[in-house]
Amino acid sequence: MSESTHEPARVFRSALVVTQDAERRVVRADVRVDGGRFSHVGPRAPTEGAEVVDASGYALVPGFINLHTHVAMHPLRGIADDRDLAGFLETLFAVDAHRTEADVEVGARAGVAEMLLGGTTSFLDLYYFEDAVARAVVELGARGFLGWAVLDPEMTTQKGRPLDNAAAFIGRWKGHPTVTPLVAPQGVYVCGEATWLGARALADREGTLLHYHLSETRKEVADHEAKTGRRPADWLGQIGFLGPRQVAAHAVWLTGAEIAGLGRAGVGVAHCMSSNLKLASGGVAPIVELRAASVPVGLGTDSVASNNSLSMFREMHTAGLVQKNHRWDAAALPAPTLLDLATVEAARALGVADELGSIEVGKRADFSLVRLDHPTLQPARPEAIVSHLAYAASDEAVDSVYVDGRPVVEHRRLVRGDWSRIRTDLDHAASTLWSARPT
């Protein structure tokens, strides 16, 4: 991640800072940003050469990190509701065959806009035509970790060999300050051993992350076990695929041995509770056990086609309530842990905990100003702010958002995008795609 050099310094005066530092301090403090990084967090920041912002009416919160989504699917929100995963995918695959790079960019632009307006500054994506997603990221000012979808050649609608497409995408964007390209094998149901190992070799060669779906449903696990004699996570370890700098999405249907194997291998997990609930995947992902095995876990919304929302506030709320109910334990995944999963733990899963996830000197200045006068944050007491963020706050409480110290949302308006144009383009793309859905 390269430095920002053109944005003026800013001092945010007297904010309620939810630091997410090692002590998880919540303090009234000044925050100064220079060159895209936090340069001061504490009393009375120096103001020389800086624009001063009165932040006394705001909580200053680290930018959320959405650890799993398919952001370009925005035109498909609602297109396959109330179906299980098999029926959902049948519709999605039929429509995907008609997608163009242009409408992928339209969808990505709308999805990135929605995330920024909800305080999400970074996201981990899995799709194809990722150059179009990257352009949307750059245009609107977000931070994208973008995985090109890799499948067996006979299983894809992509032109050319997916692994070659992923390699070319990485070559075009590697080293960009806010776009991090990576390799994204889709899942065991469309990737054979050669594809998995080819993806691992490409990632190792280019020094990128790997992102993939893993053990999302019982059927996926049962089918793969019938085919190979091993469950997916166990099989991926056996063939030599698992390793660090990987994020597995879902990870619902795991055994204790598989959980231990993921921990030993250094794999991170994106927990997508809302999507799993809506698709009736059954079971509840073993998040407590994964964390106990030292697996870094973050929260992902999945796409708006399966979740219908890109809100990390909603994701924290849902993830916490389901774990509590499932375990008959009101203390399971408490509010501070839920906020960790949306910030510092997600950054750890991505291998960027030294750069993102907390308000600390030296880190990238990705953060939101959340209105303390908003109805969903009352009573606006410092000792309750973390609880409010995890269980109560709505996206509309986010007033302004900064990435690398640059404003990308100011007072609920996109700084670098025109929502009316984004919406008009989205409506046009949706009309074409919805007409292609199977009856």
GUDO-22026 format. One line per 5 residues: number of its first residue (from 0); for each residue x, y, z of C-alpha. Coordinates in Angstrom, 1 decimal. Layout:
N
NUM = X,Y,Z | ...
***
This chain:
439
0 = 0.0,0.0,0.0 | 1.7,3.2,-1.1 | 1.5,6.5,0.6 | -1.0,9.3,-0.1 | 0.8,12.5,-0.7
5 = -1.8,15.0,-2.0 | -4.5,15.1,0.6 | -4.2,18.0,3.2 | -3.5,17.2,6.8 | -6.6,17.1,9.1
10 = -7.2,17.2,12.8 | -10.4,15.8,14.1 | -11.0,17.6,17.3 | -12.4,16.0,20.5 | -13.9,12.9,18.9
15 = -15.1,9.9,20.8 | -12.4,7.6,19.4 | -13.2,3.8,19.3 | -9.5,3.0,18.9 | -9.7,-0.8,18.6
20 = -6.1,-0.8,19.7 | -4.6,-3.5,21.9 | -6.4,-2.2,25.0 | -9.6,-1.5,23.0 | -9.7,2.0,24.4
25 = -12.6,4.3,23.9 | -11.4,7.9,24.6 | -12.2,11.5,24.0 | -9.2,12.6,21.9 | -7.9,14.5,18.9
30 = -6.9,12.5,15.8 | -4.5,13.9,13.2 | -4.1,12.5,9.7 | -1.0,13.2,7.6 | -0.2,11.7,4.2
35 = -3.0,9.1,4.5 | -2.0,7.8,8.0 | -2.8,8.6,11.6 | -0.1,10.7,13.0 | -1.6,11.6,16.4
40 = -4.2,10.0,18.6 | -4.5,11.7,22.0 | -5.0,15.1,23.7 | -4.5,18.3,21.8 | -3.1,17.3,18.4
45 = -0.9,19.9,16.7 | -2.8,21.9,14.1 | -0.1,23.5,12.1 | -0.8,23.1,8.4 | -3.9,21.1,9.0
50 = -7.7,21.6,8.4 | -9.4,21.3,11.8 | -12.7,19.4,12.0 | -15.0,19.7,15.0 | -15.7,16.0,15.7
55 = -17.1,16.4,19.2 | -20.5,15.2,18.1 | -19.1,12.0,16.5 | -17.6,8.6,17.3 | -14.5,8.1,15.2
60 = -14.6,4.4,14.3 | -12.2,2.3,12.2 | -13.5,1.5,8.7 | -15.3,-1.8,8.6 | -13.8,-4.6,6.6
65 = -16.3,-6.8,4.7 | -14.5,-10.1,4.5 | -16.6,-11.8,1.8 | -18.8,-10.4,-0.9 | -19.6,-10.5,-4.6
70 = -20.1,-6.7,-4.9 | -20.9,-6.6,-8.6 | -24.1,-8.7,-8.0 | -26.0,-5.5,-7.0 | -28.4,-5.6,-10.0
75 = -29.4,-9.1,-8.8 | -30.7,-8.1,-5.3 | -34.0,-10.0,-4.9 | -33.7,-12.0,-8.0 | -33.6,-15.4,-6.3
80 = -35.2,-14.9,-2.9 | -36.7,-17.7,-0.7 | -34.7,-20.5,-2.4 | -32.1,-22.9,-1.0 | -28.5,-22.6,-2.2
85 = -29.1,-25.1,-5.1 | -32.1,-23.2,-6.4 | -30.4,-19.9,-5.8 | -27.3,-20.9,-7.7 | -29.4,-22.3,-10.6
90 = -30.9,-18.8,-11.1 | -27.6,-17.0,-10.6 | -25.6,-19.2,-13.0 | -28.3,-18.7,-15.7 | -28.2,-14.9,-15.3
95 = -24.4,-14.8,-15.0 | -24.1,-16.3,-18.5 | -25.6,-13.0,-19.8 | -23.4,-10.6,-17.8 | -21.0,-8.2,-19.5
100 = -18.0,-6.4,-18.1 | -20.0,-3.1,-18.5 | -22.9,-4.3,-16.2 | -20.4,-5.8,-13.8 | -18.9,-2.4,-13.4
105 = -22.3,-0.8,-12.9 | -23.1,-3.3,-10.2 | -19.8,-2.9,-8.5 | -20.2,0.9,-8.5 | -23.6,0.5,-6.7
110 = -22.3,-2.0,-4.3 | -19.2,0.0,-3.4 | -21.4,3.1,-2.9 | -23.7,1.2,-0.5 | -20.8,-0.1,1.5
115 = -19.1,3.3,1.8 | -22.3,4.9,3.0 | -22.5,2.2,5.7 | -18.9,2.8,6.9 | -17.3,-0.1,5.1
120 = -14.0,1.0,3.7 | -12.4,-2.3,2.7 | -13.9,-5.5,1.2 | -12.7,-8.9,0.0 | -14.4,-9.8,-3.3
125 = -14.8,-13.0,-5.4 | -16.0,-12.7,-8.9 | -14.9,-12.4,-12.5 | -14.4,-9.2,-14.7 | -12.6,-8.0,-11.6
130 = -11.0,-5.2,-13.6 | -14.5,-3.6,-13.7 | -14.7,-4.0,-9.9 | -11.3,-2.4,-9.5 | -12.3,0.6,-11.6
135 = -15.3,1.1,-9.4 | -13.1,0.9,-6.3 | -10.8,3.5,-7.7 | -13.5,5.8,-8.9 | -15.4,5.9,-5.6
140 = -12.3,5.8,-3.3 | -12.8,2.5,-1.5 | -10.2,-0.2,-0.7 | -10.7,-3.5,-2.5 | -9.1,-6.9,-2.1
145 = -10.3,-8.4,-5.3 | -10.2,-12.1,-6.2 | -10.6,-13.3,-9.7 | -12.8,-16.4,-9.7 | -11.0,-19.5,-10.8
150 = -12.9,-22.7,-11.9 | -12.1,-25.8,-13.9 | -12.0,-24.7,-17.6 | -15.0,-26.9,-18.4 | -17.1,-25.4,-15.6
155 = -16.8,-21.7,-16.5 | -18.5,-19.2,-18.7 | -15.3,-17.1,-18.8 | -13.5,-16.6,-22.0 | -10.1,-18.2,-21.8
160 = -8.6,-20.3,-19.0 | -9.6,-18.9,-15.6 | -6.2,-19.3,-14.0 | -4.6,-17.4,-16.9 | -7.3,-14.7,-16.5
165 = -6.5,-14.4,-12.8 | -2.7,-14.2,-13.5 | -3.3,-11.4,-16.1 | -5.6,-9.5,-13.6 | -2.9,-9.7,-10.9
170 = -0.3,-8.4,-13.4 | -2.5,-5.4,-14.3 | -3.2,-4.3,-10.7 | -0.4,-5.5,-8.5 | 1.1,-2.7,-6.5
175 = -1.9,-0.4,-6.7 | -2.4,1.7,-3.5 | -6.1,0.7,-3.0 | -6.6,-2.4,-5.2 | -5.1,-5.6,-4.0
180 = -5.5,-8.4,-6.7 | -5.7,-12.0,-5.6 | -6.6,-15.5,-6.7 | -10.1,-16.9,-5.8 | -10.9,-20.6,-6.5
185 = -14.7,-20.8,-6.4 | -15.1,-24.0,-4.4 | -14.7,-27.8,-4.4 | -17.9,-28.2,-6.5 | -16.3,-26.6,-9.6
190 = -12.6,-26.9,-8.9 | -10.6,-30.1,-9.2 | -7.2,-30.8,-7.6 | -5.3,-29.4,-10.5 | -7.2,-26.1,-10.3
195 = -6.7,-25.8,-6.6 | -3.0,-26.5,-6.8 | -2.6,-24.2,-9.8 | -4.3,-21.4,-7.8 | -2.0,-22.0,-4.9
200 = 1.1,-21.9,-7.2 | -0.1,-18.7,-8.8 | -0.7,-17.0,-5.4 | 2.7,-18.2,-4.1 | 4.5,-17.0,-7.2
205 = 2.8,-13.5,-7.1 | 2.7,-13.2,-3.3 | -1.1,-12.7,-3.2 | -3.9,-13.9,-1.0 | -6.3,-16.8,-1.8
210 = -10.0,-16.6,-1.2 | -12.6,-19.3,-1.7 | -15.9,-20.8,-0.5 | -15.6,-23.7,1.9 | -18.0,-26.2,3.5
215 = -21.0,-23.9,3.1 | -23.7,-26.6,3.1 | -24.1,-30.2,4.1 | -24.7,-31.2,0.5 | -21.4,-29.7,-0.6
220 = -19.6,-31.7,2.1 | -21.5,-34.9,1.5 | -21.1,-34.7,-2.3 | -17.3,-34.1,-2.0 | -16.9,-36.8,0.6
225 = -18.7,-39.3,-1.7 | -16.5,-38.3,-4.6 | -13.1,-38.2,-2.8 | -13.5,-40.0,0.5 | -12.7,-36.8,2.4
230 = -14.5,-33.7,3.6 | -13.6,-30.5,1.7 | -11.3,-28.9,4.4 | -9.7,-32.2,5.1 | -9.1,-32.9,1.4
235 = -7.7,-29.5,0.8 | -5.1,-30.1,3.5 | -4.4,-33.6,2.2 | -3.6,-32.3,-1.3 | -1.3,-29.6,0.0
240 = -3.4,-26.6,-0.7 | -4.1,-25.1,2.7 | -1.7,-22.5,4.0 | -1.3,-18.9,5.3 | -2.6,-15.9,3.4
245 = -5.9,-17.6,2.7 | -9.5,-16.7,3.6 | -12.2,-19.3,3.5 | -15.8,-18.0,3.3 | -18.6,-19.6,5.3
250 = -16.8,-22.7,6.9 | -20.1,-23.8,8.4 | -19.9,-27.6,8.2 | -16.5,-28.4,9.9 | -15.4,-31.2,12.2
255 = -13.1,-30.5,15.2 | -10.2,-32.0,13.3 | -10.8,-29.7,10.3 | -11.0,-26.7,12.6 | -7.7,-27.7,14.1
260 = -6.2,-28.2,10.6 | -7.3,-24.7,9.5 | -5.7,-23.2,12.6 | -2.4,-25.1,12.0 | -2.4,-24.0,8.4
265 = -3.0,-20.3,9.2 | -6.2,-20.0,7.2 | -8.6,-17.2,8.0 | -12.4,-17.5,7.9 | -15.1,-15.1,6.7
270 = -18.3,-15.7,8.7 | -21.4,-14.9,6.7 | -24.3,-15.5,9.1 | -27.0,-13.5,7.3 | -26.4,-15.2,4.0
275 = -26.3,-18.7,5.5 | -29.5,-18.0,7.4 | -31.4,-16.7,4.3 | -30.2,-19.7,2.1 | -31.2,-22.1,4.9
280 = -27.7,-23.6,4.9 | -28.5,-25.2,8.3 | -26.2,-25.4,11.3 | -24.3,-22.5,12.7 | -20.7,-21.9,11.8
285 = -18.3,-22.9,14.7 | -17.0,-19.4,15.2 | -16.1,-19.8,18.9 | -14.2,-23.0,18.2 | -12.4,-21.5,15.2
290 = -11.3,-18.5,17.3 | -10.1,-20.9,20.0 | -8.0,-22.7,17.4 | -6.3,-19.3,16.6 | -8.2,-19.0,13.3
295 = -8.6,-15.3,12.5 | -12.3,-14.7,11.8 | -14.0,-11.7,10.2 | -17.5,-11.0,9.1 | -18.7,-11.0,5.5
300 = -22.1,-10.0,4.1 | -21.8,-12.2,1.0 | -23.7,-10.7,-2.0 | -26.9,-8.7,-2.0 | -28.4,-11.6,-4.0
305 = -28.2,-13.9,-1.0 | -28.1,-11.5,1.9 | -30.0,-8.5,0.4 | -27.8,-6.2,2.4 | -24.1,-5.0,2.6
310 = -24.5,-3.6,6.1 | -21.8,-4.6,8.5 | -23.9,-3.1,11.4 | -26.6,-5.7,10.5 | -24.0,-8.4,10.1
315 = -22.6,-7.8,13.6 | -26.0,-7.8,15.1 | -27.1,-11.0,13.4 | -23.9,-12.9,14.0 | -24.0,-12.1,17.7
320 = -27.6,-13.0,18.3 | -27.5,-16.3,16.4 | -24.4,-17.5,18.3 | -25.9,-16.6,21.6 | -29.2,-18.3,20.9
325 = -27.5,-21.4,19.4 | -25.2,-21.9,22.4 | -27.7,-20.9,25.1 | -25.1,-18.4,26.2 | -25.8,-14.7,26.3
330 = -22.1,-14.0,26.6 | -21.2,-15.8,23.3 | -19.6,-13.3,20.8 | -20.1,-10.2,23.0 | -20.2,-6.7,21.5
335 = -16.4,-6.0,21.7 | -15.7,-9.3,19.9 | -18.3,-8.5,17.2 | -16.6,-5.2,16.6 | -13.3,-7.0,16.5
340 = -14.6,-9.3,13.7 | -15.6,-6.2,11.7 | -12.3,-4.5,12.1 | -9.0,-5.7,13.6 | -9.7,-9.5,13.3
345 = -10.7,-9.1,9.6 | -7.5,-7.1,9.0 | -5.6,-10.0,10.6 | -7.3,-12.5,8.4 | -6.2,-10.4,5.4
350 = -2.6,-10.2,6.7 | -2.8,-6.4,7.0 | -3.3,-5.9,10.7 | -0.2,-3.6,10.8 | -2.0,-1.3,8.3
355 = -5.8,-1.4,8.9 | -8.4,-2.2,11.5 | -7.7,0.3,14.3 | -7.1,4.0,15.0 | -3.4,4.0,15.9
360 = -0.5,6.1,14.9 | 1.2,4.8,11.7 | -1.9,3.0,10.4 | -3.8,3.9,7.2 | -6.5,6.5,8.0
365 = -9.6,4.5,7.0 | -12.4,5.5,9.4 | -15.9,6.8,9.8 | -17.5,9.6,11.7 | -20.7,8.2,13.3
370 = -23.3,10.6,14.6 | -23.7,10.5,18.4 | -27.0,12.3,18.1 | -28.5,9.6,15.9 | -31.5,7.8,17.5
375 = -29.9,4.4,17.2 | -26.9,5.5,19.4 | -28.9,6.7,22.4 | -28.0,7.1,25.2 | -24.7,8.2,23.6
380 = -22.5,7.2,26.6 | -18.9,6.3,26.0 | -19.2,3.1,28.0 | -22.1,2.0,25.7 | -20.7,3.0,22.3
385 = -19.3,-0.4,21.4 | -22.5,-2.1,22.3 | -24.5,0.4,20.2 | -22.3,-0.2,17.2 | -22.6,-4.0,17.5
390 = -26.3,-4.2,18.3 | -28.2,-1.0,17.5 | -26.6,1.4,15.1 | -28.0,1.7,11.5 | -26.0,2.6,8.4
395 = -27.7,6.0,8.4 | -25.8,6.9,11.6 | -22.6,7.1,9.5 | -22.1,10.8,8.6 | -18.7,10.8,6.8
400 = -16.1,8.3,5.7 | -12.4,8.5,4.9 | -10.1,6.2,3.1 | -6.4,6.9,3.2 | -7.4,10.2,4.9
405 = -9.4,11.3,1.9 | -13.1,12.0,2.3 | -15.2,9.6,0.3 | -18.5,10.3,2.0 | -19.4,13.7,3.5
410 = -22.6,14.2,5.4 | -24.3,11.1,3.8 | -23.3,12.1,0.2 | -20.7,10.4,-2.0 | -17.8,12.6,-2.6
415 = -16.5,10.9,-5.7 | -19.7,9.5,-7.2 | -23.1,10.7,-8.4 | -25.7,8.4,-6.8 | -28.5,9.4,-9.2
420 = -26.3,8.3,-12.2 | -25.2,5.1,-10.3 | -28.9,4.3,-9.7 | -30.0,5.0,-13.3 | -27.2,2.8,-14.7
425 = -28.1,0.1,-12.2 | -31.8,0.1,-13.2 | -30.8,-0.3,-16.8 | -28.5,-3.2,-16.1 | -31.1,-4.9,-13.8
430 = -33.8,-4.7,-16.5 | -31.6,-6.7,-18.9 | -30.5,-9.3,-16.4 | -33.9,-9.8,-14.8 | -35.3,-10.6,-18.2
435 = -32.8,-13.4,-18.5 | -33.8,-15.2,-15.3 | -35.3,-18.7,-15.8 | -39.0,-19.0,-15.3
***
